[in-house]
Amino acid sequence: MTQSQEYWKWPEKSWSEKGAVWPEAEKLTAGIDVGTTSTQAAVFADGRLVAYASIATGWDFKTAPERALAAALEGSGLDASGIGSVAATGFGAEHVKGACKRIDEVTCHAKGGRFIYGPSVSTIVDIGGQTVKAIRLYDWDRVRDFTMNDKCATGMGRSIELMCDILGVPIEEAGETSLKADKDPEPVSHTCYSFANPEVVGLFRQGFKEDSYSENDVCAAWLFAVAWRVIGTIAKLQPLDAGDVKVYGPIGFTGGLALNSGVTKRIERELKSEALTSDIDPMLAGAIGAALLA
C-alpha cells in the first residue's frame, strides 16, 4: 500500500498586506530562512511586516529561497528585484541568491523572537527540524548566552515528522493528540530517534509493554521525550537550582515545534513558566530577524 498523505508536512502558507502602498516604501527589506524541512520569507516596509510565506524546503535547497520569496510577494506587483536588501539565514543560507549578508540563526531568532513576543521575552527557545537552540537575551535586545543540542536526539523536529508518518497523524494535530492521553507515559528513548522509531512501533505490539498503548499514549510518550530533550538544552543556560531548571523572565518559542502544544505545554509544566503568545507565526522568527537586520 502506498501512503498518499504526507502527515509530516506542515501546511504551506503566505500572506501580504492588501490595499496598501508598501511597495513604495523608502526601505524595503526581506529575510529568508532556509531550514532543513521548511523555508520562510518575510518582507518589511519601513520596519513593518507586510508579507511572508512559509513553504516546504523540499529536496532542492537551491530553489526554496526563490519560491518562498515569490510566494510572499505574490499579488504585490513586486518581484525579488524590487527588494532593497535581502539577508539570509538558516541551514541553506548559502543558496539565497542576491543576499547582501548571511546572518547566524541565533542572532536572527533573538531579533525575530523579540519582534514577535515583545520586549518582555528574555529566553527564546527555537525548536527546528535538526537543532534546538536556547537563547537568553539582555534587556537591550542583544544575545547574552545561548546553547544548542549536542547530539542526535528526539528533541528535533525531524523526529516528530517521522513519528507522524509512522502513526498516520497530521503533524498539526500531533500535539493535541498527545494531550488527550490520560497521563504522560514513560517517554521513549531520547538519545537518538533511530532508537525511538522502533520503540514507538513496538508500543503497538501486545506484550511489548505491560499496559496497552493507544495512539494518544504513543504521541504522549514521544513528545514527552522531546520536551525533556529541550529542557536539557535550556538547562545549560544557567546552573540548576535545587534540581529545577530556572528560566529568567518570560519564555518565547520559535521554529516549527512552537506550534506543537504537546511539546510546549509539557515544557511549560516542567519549568513552571507560562510561554508568551503572539498573533505572528513563530515559524517566521528567523526570517523576520534576518529582514530586520538586512
N, C-alpha and C positions, 0 to 999 in steps of 0.2 A: 504494500500500500504506500502511495506517495503522499507525503504531507504537503498540502497546498497552502495552508495558512502559516505565515511567519509570525509565530507567537512572540518571538524575542524582540520584535521590531517596534520601536515607539512610532506612533503616527507622525507623519511629517506635517509641518505647519508653517504658515507665513502670515505676515500682517504688515500693512503700511497705513500711515495716516492719510485719510481720504479728504479731499476738498481743501487741502492746504497748499501753500506756496513754498513748501520746504525745498523743492528742487532749486529755488532761487536764493537759498540761504548763503550768507557770506562764508561760512565754514561748514563744509560737508565732509564728514569722515566716515569710515567704515572699519569694522573689526571682523576678522574671520577666524574662527576657532575650529581647526581641523582635528577632530578626535578619531579614535580608532573605530568607533561604531557610528558616530553621528557628527555632523558638521553644522555649525551655526554661523550666521552672518547678522551683524547689527549695524544699522546706519543711523548716524546722528547729524542733526542740522542745528548748528549754533548751540550745541550742548544738550539738545533734546532728542530723545529716542523717537525716531519717526518710522522705522521699518525694521523688520527682522525676518529671518527664516531659519528653520531647523529641519535638516534632511538627513537621510541615511548616507553615511560616507560611501558605502559600497566597496567594491573590490579595487576601484581605481581612485587613489588619493589625488591624482593629478587633476581630475575633472571636478571633484567635490567642491572646492572653493568657488569655482566659476558658477556651478549650478546653484549653490547656496546664495551667492550674491544676486544672481539673476532672479531667483525666487523672491528675495526681499524687495528688489526694485521693480518687480512686475506691476504694471499699471501706473508707475510714477512718471513715465516718459523719459526716464534716465537709463543709461547703461553704465557699466563699470567706468568708462572713460569720463563720466561726469562727476566722479567722486574725487575730491581734492587730495585726500591721502588715505591710504589703506594700511592697516597694521595686521600682522598675522601672529597667531599663537597656536599651541596645540601640537600633537604628535606629528602632524603633517604640514606644519607651518611653512616648510621649505617649498611646498607646491603652490603657494599663493603668489600668482604672477602679479607683478607690479606693486608688491608690498613695499612701502617706504621703510618699514622696520619689522623685525621679528622680536617679540617680547615673551619672556618666560611665562609659563602658566600660573605660577604662584603670584606674580605681580598682577597679572590680568584678573585672576579670580578675587584677589584682595580688592582691587579697584572696582570690579563689577559687582562684587558682593556688597560693598558699601553703597553703591548706587541703588541696588535692588532693595536692600534692607534698611538703609539709612545710617546715620552716624552712630547709633547706639550699638550696632553689632561690633563685637570685639573678637569673636572667634568664627572663622569661616572654615567649613568642612566641605571640601569638594570630593565627591564620590563619582568617579568616571568609569569608563569602560575597562581600563587596565591599572589605574592608580587611585590611591586615596591620599589626599593632601589635607593636613590640618594647619591652619594659618592663624596666628594671633596678630592683632593689629594695635598700633598705637592710636591714641585719640585723634592724632592729626593725619590719619589716612596712610600711614606707612607700615610696612611689614616689620613686626617686632621679632617674630620667631616662626618657624614652620618645620614640619616634619612630614615624611611620606612613608607609605608601606614599603617594607624592605624585602619582601619575598612574595612568591606566588601564593595567593590566598583567596578565600571566598569573599573577602572584603573588596571585591571588584565588581563592576557592572557586568562584565562579560560572563562571569559565573552565573549571574541571575538570568541572563539571556539563555544560557544553556539549560537552566532549571525550567524556564518557561516552555522551551521546546520539548523537554522530557515529559513535563506534566500536561502539556497542551493548554496552558493557562496564559492568556494575553498578558504581556508584561505590565500594561497599565492597570491590570486587575490583581496582580500577584500580591501586592501589599495588603489590600483589604481582605483578600482570601486568607492570608496568614493570620489576620487579626480575628478571624472567625473561629479559630481553634479555641477549645475550652481553656487551655493553659499552654504555656510555652513548653514543648517537649525538649528533651536533651538535644542540643544543637548538633548538626552533622560536623564532620571533620572541617576545621577551619585552617588547616595547614596548607592545603592545595586542593583546587577544585577537581583535579584528576582523581583524588581520593573521594571527594564529596559526591561526584556524579554516580559512581556505582553504589555508594551507600544510600543515596536517595532512591535509586531503583530498587534496592533491597528492602527499603521500608515498606514497599507494597507487597512483599512476599510474606505469606503467612509463616510465622515462626521465626522470622528474622529478628523481630523484637518481641518482648513479652506481651506488649499491648499492640493492638491493631492500629495502624496509622491511616488516617483519612487524608484526602488531598489538602485540606486545611492544615492538618498537622505537619505534613511534609513541607509545605510552604513556610510554616512557622519555624520548623527545625532549621531550614536553610537560611531564612532571613535573620533568625536569632544569631546564627553563626556569623553572618555578615556584620550585624550590629556589633558583636563583640570584637571583631577584627578592627572595625572603625574606631571603637572606643580605645582599643590598644594603641592606635596611631595618635589619637587625641591625647592620650595619657603621656606621651613622650614630650609634650609641650611644657610640662611642668612636673615637679615631683608629686608623687601620690601623698595624700593626706589621710592617714588612718584607714588606708585601704580603699578610699573613694577617689575617683577621678574628679578633679575640680575644674570647672570652666569659669573663667573670669568674665562676667558680663554675658549679655545675650549671645546666642549662637545662631548662625545662619547657614543653611545647607545650600550648596550649589552642585551643578552637574546633574546627570540623569537620575541618579538614585535619590536626589532631593524630592522627586515626585513619588517615591516608593514609601508609603506610610508604614509598611511593615518593617522597614529599616529605621526610618526617622523616629517613629513613636517609641520603638524599643530603646534607641539611644537616649531619647529624652527621659524615658523612665529610669534608665540606669544612671544617668548623670544628674537626675533630679533638676533638669534645666529645660524649660519650655523654649522651643525654637521660634524664631521670628517668622512671620509670614509676609507675603507680598503678592500683588496682582501681576507682577512681572515674572515670567517663566524663569526659574533658577537655572535651567539648562543654558540660558543665554549669557551667564555671568562672564565667561571667558571672552566671548565676542564683544560684549559691552565694555569690558575693561580695556580690550585692545582698541576699540573705536575711540574711547575717551583719551587714550594715550597716543593715538595716531598723530 
